[in-house]
Structure formats: structure tokens, C-alpha cells
């Protein structure tokens, strides 16, 4: 069993940290990368967009406005669209220095194009699942594509997947996702991971999580046990910060716990082969039973059923051969509690 590929979705959370700590957004982004690396993730992911290309000015909010009071999508995205190609190039270089993969979800064609030289994997948001021309544009770049499939029907997933295959996408992952912030535990519907694996057996399946972090990160562990090969979750340095993606994000300790869980699950899963392990050899011998005499016997005396009892250790004749031993004569005088072996009968 292989540990899932873990993506820390930094998104735009670092902007809020920068404001609180009085540092630049670029400095905050690098701080996020450092902490994500410490937690053990495989990749960090940003979001590349400009407010004017992602949303009309009148698009209403679809998030919990008690946590993020901004009333329109355009107003929210305008706060966080300051990074351009040069910023992401610098962050990509920094990720390589730190030793973590760089990813960013493009939300427009210009972003998809300049990210081509920066990312090894394209991530497409659930919000663009039906944006088939955009999916085709990205697929034609010949790189792996991880596609979230939140708020969709299977027919829509099939349409998007067909395009990726038509363009000979070298690697595809469908990420189960619930497009609700935060996702209630009862809405997580993790069994969809198994559904996707059954219906689309020729692609990878993963999980993009929007639930509130639980103390033991059991939700992500369950997703892995259900077969998620890629796991993505929003990442923050402070879950108490106001904003759309902090309160349901995981912090470094949450991610570290989740990754430790994944590693433990891989360790205890093993190969699935039912055999006697090396660590079982001595216990197998000492804890199993042998045929033991319940009384002393003289040479030539016939062994009867009442003369035998199965006792530990298992170094003598196995109890399964009792019917073979009964009725045979012992070769020499044997004291009570003798562990029989085949040389004695």
C-alpha cells in the first residue's frame, strides 16, 4: 500500500497572514511553504487568477458569510489576485529549494499558459468541471491533470474525462469533493471515492477535503482507506483568522498528524499474503501444542486415548496426528508429561 500524494492547498490564505504579521504576501507564501514542508506534504498549491477573468462583478457569495462577510465573489477575488507570473516563478523556485512540488490551479487561459513551465501537474477546480473548452486547453499541454469533481453528476464527470482522454492526458486523477465550505461531516460522502474507483478503474481517484479538521484527522484517514491516492486540503498557519479558507483548513500539526496516519496505515496493511512471518516463528513453535503423556509408560506399552493430552510447546507430534499415535507402542520407558516425537513410538 502506497501513501497518498498529499497536496496542501495554500490557495490565497497567505495574504491574510501577511496582513496580520506585517510582512509581504510573498514572504508569507514562503513561510507557508516552509511549514507545509515541515508537515510532510508532497506538494503545495496556489490559485492563479485575476478577478476580472474568473467572475462577473455581480456574482453572489456561496460561502459561509458569518466567517467571510464579503458579499460578492468579485469583491473577494479582487483582494487576492495580486500575484502575477513573476511571483509564481519565484515561488516555484523556492519550492524546488525546499524540496516540495509546486502547483497552482489556473482559473483562466493566461494563467494556464504561463503555469505550463512551472507545474508538473495541473489541478482543475470543481468550478471548471463543465468548462470543457478550458479543460481541453489544459489537457493539450500533455501534463498530468488532477480534476476535482464536486457538485457534479457522473455524466458530467464522464464528459470531462472523455476530453482528457481524447487529448491523451498522460495521467488523470478524479478527486471526490463536496463544494460546500465547510462540508458537514454528514455531507462528506466518502463512499463516492469507491464509486469513482469502480466506475473509472483506469484513472487515479483522490479526495479534495472541505470538512473541519477533526482531532485525529480521521476523515482523511478514512478517505485513504477508501482508496484515495491523492489527498488535498486547504492549509493555514492560523485557523482562527477571518476569511473564506482558514476556518476549514488544516494547520501544520493537522497535516503532520494526517500524514503520520497514512504512514501507519501503510505499515500495518502489509502485503496481504497469508503466511508465517519471521516474527511468528518462535511463538508458533512455543505456543502451539504437542501430544503429551498423561502417565508414565513402559517400553512396548500401547498408547491409549486417555494417555494423551495436547499441551504446549508445539515441538513434538501435533495433536492432529492423535489418531495415528493411538494404538502404537512406545519404544522405551517414558515418564509422565513426556512431549512425544515420532522417534518414541
Secondary structure, DSSP 8 states (H G I E B T S, - for coil): ----EEEEEEETHHHHHHHHHT--HHHHHHHHHHHHHHHT-SEEEEEE--HHHH--TT-B--S-TTT----BHHHHHHHT----HHHHHHHHHHHHHHT-EEEEEE-SHHHHHHGGGT-SEEEE-GGGTT-HHHHHHHHTT-SEEEEE-TT--HHHHHHHHHHHHHTT-S-EEEEEE--SSSB-GGG--THHHHHHHHH-TTSEEEEEE-B---TT-HHHHHHHHTT-SEEEEEB-S-TTS-STTTTTSB-HHHHHHHHHHHHHHHHHH-----S--GGGHHHHHHHSEEEEESS-B-TT-B--GGGEEEEE-SSS--GGGHHHHTT-B-SS-B-TT-B--GGG-
